[in-house]
Amino acid sequence: MRFLTSGESHGPALTAILEGVPAGLSLTAEKIDLQLKRRQKGYGRGGRMKIEQDRVRILSGVRGGVTLGSPIALLVENKDWANWEEFMSPEPGAKLEERKVTRPRPGHADLSGALKYRHQDIRNVLERASARETAMRVAVGAVVREILPALGVQIHGHVLNIGGVGYAPAGKDAGFWARVEASEVFCGDPRAGARMISAIDEAKLKGESLGGVVEILVEGLPPGLGSYVQWDRKLDGRLAQALLSIQAIKGVEFGLGFQAGSLPGSQVHDEIAYAPGRGYYRLTNRAGGIEGGMTNGEPVVIRAVMKPIPTLYSPLASVDMAGKESIRASVERSDICAVPAAAVVAEAAAAWEISNAFLEKFPADHMEDLVAELRNYREYVKTR
Ligand code: EPS
């Protein structure tokens, strides 16, 4: 499968075209909208989230609630376009000067983007570099998330840490994911969640922004998705790329992650066991479910770190690109913290790579082919 997105943050809409999604998959705009809504609800967002109520329009590739196997085109309108039309219009009469930005924000795409594309107006960079684009990534992920239940796969994301305030979940009890969904910061521990909210409030008062850490868990995977045979087919490499491509994500780790560098081998690797009827399994999951670029049958555990948003209400030093004088960076309306939203975006990015890995191992034009091939493989693995 492949997809591309397009759209400026204050343009008319975000769009995507997805190709390779099997036919025979139940898909409705309502299902996609549920994911779009989850992305928008996180605590710490700015004024923009009060304007937008993201809804998708499916323009092609689906008929009567079922995918056709043809390209699927999605559209999410920007409600804010109504306030920006005269400045963002693609037509020659647009009032470009009135919203011109010349003061690059440290940490943003502003400066390098303006140099690279020879833009005099940084708005031409920030409109596309904006994390508004993640709305469409979530919509794309929502399409392929519909494949996963038929394959026996569950995917969840949650927040471990915001601005250094966090916790280490001891284990996930039956109510864990329900608590995550009920939390304004997607945190499964209500006390840690309350502390995260206070940290966001405090940052707001100081004109600061906050980053954090999200964790994605994918359960129900068979061994052997991805491959060891070529660098660009390694599933951990692909998942890392997908997650690092999310705005403001600066690092990704699997299982023990960076901690593995400080421990001896006996405390890092997962011992192998076998039970008739179950097949091979591991006594621990320190690898985070991936060895040699392939799933090993244990849950895939990925953590991603998000840096604080570059727009600061107490802005950092910068240089005006028009006159070269030292000034403070521009202040665009922005969010204090988007880590909860990043958990939802990361789920979507992981769902895309995982679904793609299934379709590479079990190429299928129709969902029934995919489900049947996977059933055979699971049976083989269990009895091997
Ligand atoms: C963003 C800046 C803010 C965020 C936006 C990402 O938008 P605005 O400049 O319109 O206030 O709200 O995020 C979204 C619009 C969204 O849907 O997530 C940025 O500069 O990255």
Residues whose N, C-alpha, C, O or C-beta is under 5 A from the ligand:
A	BS01	EPS	R48 M49 A129 S130 A131 R132 A135 R333 S334 D335
